[in-house]
């Protein structure tokens, strides 16, 4: 993942020249660039303002993702605007324009290009003088990092971080888009050709909806023709909209209140939490956010999602040394809270003496306190969620602190011992053999217990087998194989190596059986196996020839009963299972259970087919999972979308995926047409369900997916099913 990058500048300039500069074409282009972030937010944050008191333009453009080479290049609207500004600089003081590939830390070595500005021009320089760099760092702290307390659209609309002239131009662009692209086209909006308002908001001819994290949310009741962007989100004059939630309120007074990550909303009629839930009893007239940990109104304190009447706590102070919200102390004259927990202490005499374990604050909360009744240890193991706070009185604090520190140290030592990393594969086979042999002697048993079905583990084993074979350490292959053979099917490449190993040792029967396993468990390189000169000694074997003939007749391999018996042993919800199923979909084909015909040729054949079908049903129902990696879901759906037994949940998840991708930066109509095709398959699949209880459960699942439910009921004709 790329790190945030930045372009920043400090350019001394008189106010008169600055105002002249604002009328230039590059500033208009910069406004259009800023508008793009407002229209399609990418979590970027821009500051561009004239610091009148000190007489300089300060700019800091932070890009959450971006190619700094392009952003700082000749075609960049930001760089063009800043370079144009340099030509208006009319003081003798030196200014700078700098691009950095590390927006958060801004070390000097992160600079990709820098310009000095002095007297109506700019010059490319190799280095910013240390004193000037230090001062720029201070300016950035004051004028950027202290301003980044919320999201860019909210702060932008307050008019404090971007030049008012640019704000005005952006609002004009927004209104122009609303009139020319939105209002004129509302009447032709449809599911496959929705109108984009701004950000995550769209209109499909029936409803305004939001696409949040790729998932659609209907905003029923919201008036599309009056829908506008606001500092907090959006509104139609009746509803205030934040994210995917709309609330009926006084939109004229509705606003967002934020300090760092603490967010509330309020209007003249009510106060709302960050999820837009009305807070009963909160007084909007006096409600204010004090800091990142709490808010207050005339009667209450709002702290850690609890409401504390002021009369029950009296005057109070806060101690934030506990790092996490749940460990912040709220200490009042009448009560003391640690996070949301009121603790049993004498509030009037309670005081914190020490936080002795600050170096481990991410993993443990430990405070030493006291009240009139003696010493108090406050302790919470924050490595585990929802751990209750322990209040321990009059215990040896030094001994307790030592025990906690030893426990943390043991934790990290145990983590390291419990899950040792696999060694990398060396290019030289002799070196690789030595490296893995040494690793296995120390860590194999522990690692195998944790990763016995991990695909990457068996890839590494396969590389080790290759090194062993090249170095003629056949016994080492067989010793390791004996340890992993129960799960070697995870990576059938192993069977190719073991077949070669047995063949080299003259054990033809065992070698042929390894060939059979490779075939049975879906080895993807069977063609190379048949041609392998190391297996030449097997070619006269009758069973080997039978296997080869079978493969010739069935090159596109259907899953075998042996492989399915192994699959259904996997824990359904495990990561190993998710990843393996993606690999298996590439290796073998899973026939639709409805296509398996139970013949009555022999009792054995009948029993085999019954079990084969049973296993397919289990795999389709439980192991074809939507909550898998994106490419795995696409691969599964591409191969099995027309199979009658494919579960509705797979169709539904693919619908959501296609719908989300249809709204990624631009509307992609072809993806929305695909959504209609998928919805038709959903309707047909539901119609095929004969078990009424199962059908009701599936319908309920679909009902919880509003866009799919809407399409099924209003856009897909009944004849489709």
Steps between C-alpha positions, in 0.01 A plus 500: 500500500637841406566758771342848502698753297499879510569823318548795731609860470575811698525806275544853639276738301321827560123489541456723196701268272328198649156640411620563144627142484157364598358630171735287285405192296717255704296590810179416312657168400603441860142563611380239250760259642380563857140455385586150376592401857170639625304329224680166522675488840823303518588587860741771383534819703595844367596826670549812286475831681665837537645562846436873513675566829831360375456583133538164327297243310496161673399190303503134591344243268492156662412215266391179667608309190684646208792501263720782627685509169179597316360713783819709503544491123446762233135404441399506866237770573645535850855555382389732218307715750791516744751580227269774371484635854880525500484748212285730715729483805610857564709485817869440554437209737560150366215252474486134399288253305572139596373154402545209742419130479442486877221738599481386860862517616653737241863400539736695276596186310136462394518813281464419131522856366539846654489856370617823660275803445655846514402815316238398245651171394594151610816291469543126541731425793669191636441572866297726728729665759467335842376813679231561236402130502460508877281809480287344226449200725366727773272678251368166375424397857307820567322551170442140388519231766310706755231559238452135411239422762232364269440407138590742223146580375388596852802719568491646149146626542592680820714730284804482729744287305457599136506848351142639492533585132572133424216390726268729305619355166450142629146578612428651160629183334284288729190702416583487129524122516175479696314705240658373179576136580256410777175693482476488120545122501301383801209397276717257301678341796466122522659204672757454224548876442488663843570868559802577714445787743840515673709278722320173567150619406293399194145493365356209300170651395321371808722556803796704613760253626850493644774251422685447826810280484365349180156421648181688400279672759164647403414846629124463466302820534789723392400742223740464205421840347590682823799283594817705561843459652546649848796543739391188690388287205181576310143623538178552309371763741308250711747218559860536615708224341829371638654200332218254440266641766228762462331668795197728497613813685539876480748501211548875518677470835642150459880483525790269574702535822841333496821488699746248352300173486218608729197593291151621587229681304239743618216718380253724676284195567748237621851362551622189319793263542745411222253242363224763487308347791307759699643540852200521734506798733802673342456877485593634154514860625790430739654186349867529401791264435772584749781281370561167329379314808177665611220748442272689739175690521340689787406186688715210382844371403517275193794266545581160349145470359344541845311797642610622843285759678726781621335500842624144554865583435560864590811680380726265311833454324617246244814291468562358151819307580315173442519557122175323405159656561401217732800585722451878524433610857218743575558609860227697671431622852221244538589215261788357298477321166757299310358501150132411531546327839421680822748371756447443872732758656468802724481767231574792730843363595578302183822589320727335243852440628668347197468329163800270536446292189467764227736316267239226476195729477388334177483164676427566868333772701663540839457794737593540862254718691385563854209627706434532873488122534846435357684410182308385192624311197291550185578233243361381169644253251424690180643228277159336521175676414242580767728418792355641824700747704653354813504716812746356753547657840799505732719258308876519454513737202865437416441126484186543290679730254784250465251219433323703231823590324615140511164394358531739207853381428385138517213579264733626231742215550212253478365661183841466340532138607142410420500610141850499351524631145571267211850548362528650155606285204865535403597501132773242558352156568779397738453818703122457498533143621722611788275794596176303508652196669630719783164683528302175505715354775406787727155619392323242283277340764377834636441643155326190372258499792390850404515480120439137411254604228670823395567511128812718529651247739472224242642724229809536720509125563487447125800730451685305767418174322644643181821598678524156661450324168764710325743430784403128496371504860214260424467376857442858619212534254337185628554588865333838451228347285416256777431799726277691256344225287158525667462853361731483197190521277497873577785534247508202259837615366640301793380175343705566188814526713420194709422298185841594359664420831347151523581437133863596559508255792351224284169478687272492198174417679536788744603735220190413296281554803642851532412559134146386582482750787617781274220414257235450769578824682504724194869552417512778240820381329405143412625550146849572634474202731429258214799639309738503797812295422542425871181291474604309186537179702126501569379508142479121459292466817142397418335717765710800396376449144141480624541829684656660196217381277240631746670840497508505121125446497425749781745787472250748643483327834180478703548490872552153645327355799838468674567873466150592620539278807805708592330833426208434734744446786604866476351747751250691286574850626879472515738711293674183386168369366423826317839507331503130415158513338624774271793282400277194455258682273795550267615139531182299457139528390213446744196366307159628599349245742179497295694352206618194692284203400479217752522174303415154631779308324652356817446571870855632520452734204167624637651569844792679334272728298277575799802604704643697207177697470479551878849647504423733209190627681707569813766683302250710305306585817788559740833532320406721206537815708429860404712646780823419323763695314366709211677307227387171651135606495528614138667174399232297676219701346643494150515122505182419689251786452263289287511194727155447653649397836714810545370654825304824483750660739772470233280672243409766757860568596597527134212742448635721779853475365398595147280780634786641706739485204239674285535804727877507535600857406274501193170326427557191289175409328629162382545391863145604583370300205692206642318561830166452322623170356611384844167605654318290240708199610412577863129499419533172311704342781241599761223354286684165489516465880243240609571507873268773630703568814816541294318720249374731776856529637636588156226757437575658838867518408417673172267743678799620702670600172284799402627556146475134403155478659390810308626360169333163559162650578490796263735440209512124432181375332332195648549307176877502557473230763 
